[in-house]
Amino acid sequence: MQHRPNRQSGESLISLMVGLLVSMVVALAMMSMFKVSSRFTSQAGQDAAADAQVTSALLRASIATQDAGFGLADATLGAQLTVLTDASLSSNKLVGNVAPIGARGNAVLWAMQTGAASQCAGLLFKDASDASGGLYYLGPVDCNGGNVSTWAALTWTSTLWTERPANQPNAAYKQTKISFSATSSVCKPFGLTTNTGKVMMAIASTNRSGAALLEQQCLFNFKA
């Protein structure tokens, strides 16, 4: 009887190498997918944090502007409230240009009567690419007769309210800058039916998705 040679059973070296290659390709694909997913997750988190900061700044600014004209008998737009364009603060002095009524600017100033002396206060958005950028509260400082026309001669104090969103490139930061405008408009504060003002304050920005953000406040201390 003639015996046939025994055939080998199991995996060959070639099949093992093919399996190893396939495993490496799958592992590399998974690592690449994880990297992309992590990057998008991190960016989404940064954008969400930036949007939260901007929303908080708009809310805080809208509350602060309700002080405009407080305690003054004849508060008027242009005298007790003004918007500045290209505004900046240097050595506690404001520089900038008075904006036409209804135009947007990066600063808003107002007068109020909180005691024996009239005071001026305001908000300034500093459009800077470093950590000094953000929303600043100005004053309050004593001002002559409650008229903000003397703003350039006043010595202002400033407090950083909302800093530049962290980990944002400069282009993204400029997208979320804040602007102010004020117009003559008969209005009523939300929820009130008797107190009527004649100045509408708008505080605007843009979130990281490109959607417009707008806070509108009826300044009922202004009657003319």
Phi, psi and omega in degrees: 000131181266128182269133174280145179294144180290133176274143179286143178242161180103196184271141177273167179296323180295317180294324177294320179293321177297316179298319178296320179295316179298318180297320179295319179298316179297317180297317179296320179296318179294320178295320178295318179296320180295320180297314179296316180297319179295321180295315180293323179295317179296317180295321179296321178295318178295318179296319179296319178295318179296317179297322179295320179294318181293317179298318178297320180296318179297318180295315181295320179295319181295325177291318182297321184291347177292345176286343184302126177081359183300131176080358181262135186288321186230061180287130181229151177291130182103332179255310179256004177206128179212151178250140180245144172252153180053037182279144175209161182243122181226120182053043178064019175243136179272137170234152181159191181231140177290127182276146172300152180301128181096344180278156180271146176214174182260009176213149175223136182236146179213161177249155179203161179240104182253352180197218180290327183252147176280150182229157175241145179216176180183183178229140180226127172261116180268113182273083183237150182272357179251191185291350180281350181289151177144192182261125181246141171263129183255135177080206001284149178229152177295135179224149188294112174064016179069026179249122185280004179294344179268018188302325183291334182269350183279152174261111189263143166264155181219143178228126178287116180270310182227116183280170177302133178306134184289151173058033179247132175295161186300321180297320179291323180294317180297334179293330184261021179290157187250139178231159182233149173207154180220136181227155174283117183200127176292126185210167177230134177300148182303129177088353180248145181241346184258319181279119182240132177252176180231018177225130177250123178260131178240130177239118190236153174201189179220136179276178186290347176270357179091004180278139181287138175245133184216127172247124178244132182232131174275117181271094189280358174282350179261122183247000180210000000 
